[in-house]
Amino acid sequence: MMRRYTKQRNLVKPAKTRFATAFLTLYSFYKQKKNLRTLFMSTEWNESIYSKETLGKEVARHIISPFFWNDVVQALRVGGPLIHVLRMVDGEKKPPMGYIYEAMDRAKESIEKAFNYDTRKYKSVFEIIDARWTDQLHQPLHAAGHILNPGLYYKNNDMKTLTEDVWQGYHKCVERMIPDKNLQDKIGEELGVYMKADGLLGIESAIRARTLRSPVEWWMQYGHNVPNLQQFAIRVQSLTCSASGCERNWSVYEHIHSKKRNRLELTRLNDLVFIKYNRTLARRYNARNTIDPILLDSIDEANEWLTGAPQDHQDEEVYEGESLTYGDVSMASGVEENIYSFRGSTLRGNERGARGSSSSRNLVDEPSDDEEDDDQVEPLVMALEEFEDLVEE
């Protein structure tokens, strides 16, 4: 029934996703929003046995509820730029080490723009991103890759974008990867040549190639007068930012070592994994493209498709040109009385009905002057409160 209304489109494609399946599923839901609403408001659905079941009623409430779609838009606005960063890091064709630092900054800028620079709406999100980035992801390698990326380093002549933390990360990376102190001093001397763009680094073709070539290719072509820094830069820019390769290797291991093939000797099993994984790796290597640089413009444009999304789906019209809105439909069908309920709550019946309806009535009230710019609902908070009530019961 769903595929008929969505023109044979599936909402979930787990075989084609490596990560962020929930985000991609929400994206598919939003693209099919109109078709899904048409499905659950159709006579065919009302006459089916699924509409009488508890789970069917719960799904229908979510699809018709304007608050659900408001939350979907908020999730997509936050997740869109981050997904582009993850996709860039997970790629195998172009080394992303020199771009990860700038990519994270652009992702945060894109999220700010999506929420019209209202810090109240993305402050908590930024706290989560910063905590994860600072404690687990931000490494000296990222700072070194940012400085040694000519396309980003020479972009701003006054270099105000490079903070003390970035330079500290660069020097830590040099100390860790180059144990020879004499070689460290040579790299420091050659860094001054790179900063001034002297010699081959400053010729016209090198300046044009800063944004036309990948950092590795650029250093290979124009870094001959700074050989020690050239070798260090190529080494840094060639490193990976993701552990996805290890995870794919483990997936190959699980595929070979199954219940039916659990008597393989360890040596033979390792050989099979080595052959299968490296055969795939060689195929991807031959199809790679390391000459072109990574373009970060896609991160800035990650949420442009959401510019036409309604600010509040409660005021969205069911039929264009008519005054009937989905807020009216949700109120008439009683959807707002049990938004984001847990499956067990529908079976408990009237025990929490009064409490749920009273809180939901507040959701549809007109916002006060102080809260006019705030979101009308905070369903996540409501869900947590209901969950705490369930635990207490």
N, C-alpha and C positions, 0 to 999 in steps of 0.2 A: 504494500500500500504506500509506504513511504517513497519507494523508488519511482512509483508512478507519478507522484506529486512533485518529486525533485528531478524529473526527466532522466531517470536511470543514473543518478549521481549518488555515490556513497558518501556518507558523512565521515567515516573513519577509514584510514588507509594505513594500518600498522606496518605493513610490509615495506612501505616506502619511507618510513620515518626512522631516524636514529635517536632522536631526542625530541623533547617538547611535544609529545603526542597530544597532550591536553590542549596546548595552545592551538595546534593545527586543527584539532577537532572543533574548538570554539570558532575558529575562523570559518570552517565549513558550515557550522551551524548558522553563523551570521549571514553568510552568502545565501543560504537557503531559508532565511527567516520568513519571507513572505510565503513561500511554498509550505513550510512547516505549519505556519499559522493557518493557512487554508486547509491543510489536512485535518488539524485538530478541531476546526470549526465546521467541518463538513458533515453532511448527513451520513455518509458512509462510515465515518468514525463513530458517530453517536449510535449507529445501529450495530456496530461490531461488538464482539464479546470483550475486547480489550478495554473499551471505554468503561466497562462495569467493574474492572479489576482495580485493586488498590494501586498497583504500580502504574497502570494506565492513567488513572486519575491524577497521580502525582506528576507524571510526565506532561500531561495536558496542562496542568496548572502552571508549570514552569514555562512552557512554550507560549502560552497566552499572556503570562504576566509581563507587564512593561518593565518591572523592576529587574527581572532576570536579564532582559536585553540591555538595560542600562549597565548592569554589572559586566556583561559580556564585552561591551564597548570599552569599559574601563580596563578590563584585563587585556584586551587587544592593544590598547594604547600603551600600556606598560610593557607588554611582552614583545610587540612587533620589533622595535629596535634591538632588543636583547637577542632575539632569534636571529637577526641578521649578523650580529657579532658572533654568535655560536656557529652559525653556518660558515662564516669566514674562517673561524679558527679550526673547524672540522674539515676544511677542504684539504685536498692533497696535491692540487695542481700548482698552487702558488704558495710559497712560504709566508706565513702571516706574522712572524715575530716582529717585524718592523712596523706593524700597523695596529697591534692589539691595544696599545696605550691610547692612541688617538681614537680608535674605534669606540672604546668605552666612554670617552669624553663626549663623542658625538652622539652616542646612544642616550646619554643622560640629557643632552641638549634637546634631542628629539622628543623625549618624554616631557620635558618642561614645555616645549611648544605645543604638544598635544593637549596639555591641561591649561593652556593659555597663561602659563607662568604663574599660576595660583599655587603657591608653595603648600597651602593646606592640603591640597589634593594629592601631592606626590612626595611629601616630606617623609612619611613612613616608608614609602617604597625606596627612596634614596638611602634611608638608613640601612635597609636590608642589603641593597646593592653594595654600598660602601663597606659594610661589615664583611660580606663575602669577598669583595675585591681586595680589601686590606689584609685580611687574615689568611686567605687561601690562594688568591690568584695573583696579587701584585708581587712580582719578583724583580730583582735587579736586572735580569735578562730583558724584561719588557722595557725598562728605562734605557738600557743600552741599545736595544733595537730601535727605539724611538729616536735617539740622538743620531744613530748611524744610518738612519733612513734619509737620504738627501732630499727626497720629495717633501718630507715634513720638516726637516731641520732648517732648510733655507727658505721655507715658506714665509716666515716672519723674520724680517731682518733684525728687529730689536731684541728678538729671542726672549720676550717677556713670558712666553708660554712655558718656558723651561724653568721649573721651580727648583729649589734646593734639593727636594726629595729625588727629583729625576737625576740630577747630577750625582748625588750620593749613590743612587742605584747603579749608575754607570761605573763609577770607580770601584764599587764593591764587585761588580761583574768582572772588571779587569783583574782585580786582585785574586778572585776565585778561579778564573779560567787561565790566567797567566801567572804561574808561581814564580817565574824568573823575574827578579826585581829589575835587572838591567833591561830586559825586554819591556817591562812596564814603563820604564823611563823613556825608552825609544817610542813607544806608542803614545805617551804623553806629549813628546815633542812633535810627532807627526799629527796629533790631534789639532795643534795650532794651525798647521797647514790646511787641514780640512775645514776648520772654522773660518779661515780667511778665503777659502776657495782659491788657493794659489796653484800654479802649474797646470797640469792636465785637468784638475778639478774645476777650474774656472773658465775653460774654453767654451765657445758657444755650443758646440755639440753636447758637451757634458751638462750645460745648463738646461738645454732642451730635453735631454734624456732623464733628468731628475724625476719627471712625472710620466715619461714614456716607457721607461724600463723598470724592471724590478730592482730592488736594492742590490741583490746579489749580482745581477748582470751589470749594473752600473759600476760597482766596485771592481769587477773583473776587467772592465774596459778602461776605466779612468783612474784607477788607484795605484798605478805603477810607481809614482814618485813618493808614495807613502806605503812601502811594501809590508811593514809590520802591522800598521793599522788596517791595511787592505786584507791581510790574512785573518786578523781578528774580526773585522766587520763581516767578512763572508761566512766565517764560522758562526757568528751570532745570528745573522739573518737567515741562515739555513736551518736553524733549529725549529722544532715544532712547538706549538702551544697547547697541544691536546693529547690526552691519553687514549683517544679513540682507537688508535692503531693497536694498542694492547687489548682493548675490549674486543676488537674484531678477531684478534688472534685467539682469544678465549672462546669466542663464538665458534670458530673453526674447530677448536679442540672439543667443544661440547657436541658439535655435529658429527665428528668422527667417533668419539668415545661415547657411544650410545648403549642402551641396555642390551641390544643384540650383539654389540661388538665391544664387550667389556673384558675380553680376555687377551687383548693386544698387549704385547710386551711394551715396556716403557720406551725402549729405544726405537722400536718400529712405530709406535704412536707419535713420538717426536718427529720422526722422519716424514710421516704422512702429513702432519700439521705443517712442517716446514715447506714441503712441496706444494701443498694446496694454497697456503697463504701467500707464498712468494710468487706463485704463478699468477694469482690475482694482482699482487702488488706490481709485478712486471707489466701486466696489461695496463694498469692505471698509470704507471710510470711512462710508458711509451705514448700515452695519450695526454700527457701533462702539457702545461704551457707556463713556463717559468720566466718568459721574457716580458710579458705585459705585467704592469703593476696592479695591485689590488685597488679598486675604486671604492672609496668610502661614501660616495654620494648616495648609494642605495640605503645607507643607514639614515641619512637625512630625510629620504623620501619614504621611509618605512611606513609611516602612518598617514600618508597623503590620501590613501583610499578611504580613510575614515572621516575625511573632512565633510562629507555629505551625510554623515550619521546624525540622527536627531539627538539633541541635547537631552531630551526626555522622551522616551518611547511611550509614555502615558498619553501624550498629546498627539501621537501619530494616528492618522486617519486610517480606518479600516478600508474604506473605499474612497478613492480620490474624488474630491469635490463635495463630499458629504460631511456632515458635522459629527458623525459617529466616530469616536476614537477608541483605541484599545484600552484606555483607562476606563471608559464606560463599559466596555465588554468585560473587563476583569472585575469591576464592581458588580455588574449584573450577574455574573457567573459565580461570584463569591471567591474568586481567586485570591484577592488580597487578604482574605481571612486566614489563609494558611500558607503563606509564602515561605519557601525554603524549609518546610517541615521535614522531619525525618520519617522514614518509612514506618517506624513504630508509632508515631504520633497519630497517624490516621486510624490505627487500630485502638488506641486508647480512648478515642472518642471525645466525650465532653469534658474530660477531666481538666484539660488545659485549653478548652475552646474559648472560654471567656477571656483568659489572659492573652491568647493569640489574637483574638478579634480586637480587643482593646488596643493592643500595640499596633495592629495593622491599621486601625482607624486613624491613628496619629500619623501614619505614613502618608495618607492621601490628603491630609489637611494642607491648607495653603501655608507655605513657609512664612515665618515672621520676617521682619525687616532685617534683623541681625543675621538670619540664616538664609537670606535670599540667594546668596551666591553659593551656598553649600549644596551638596547633593541631597536629594530629598530622602534618601534611604541609606542605611548602612547595613545591608543584609548580612554581611559577614559577622558583624557584631551581634546581630539578632540570632544568627545560627549558633554562635558560641554561647550566648545566653541560654538558648533552648537546650543546647547540649549539656550545660552545667545543671540545668533543671532536671534533665533526664538522669544524670549521674546521681544527683541528690535523691531522686525518687527510687 
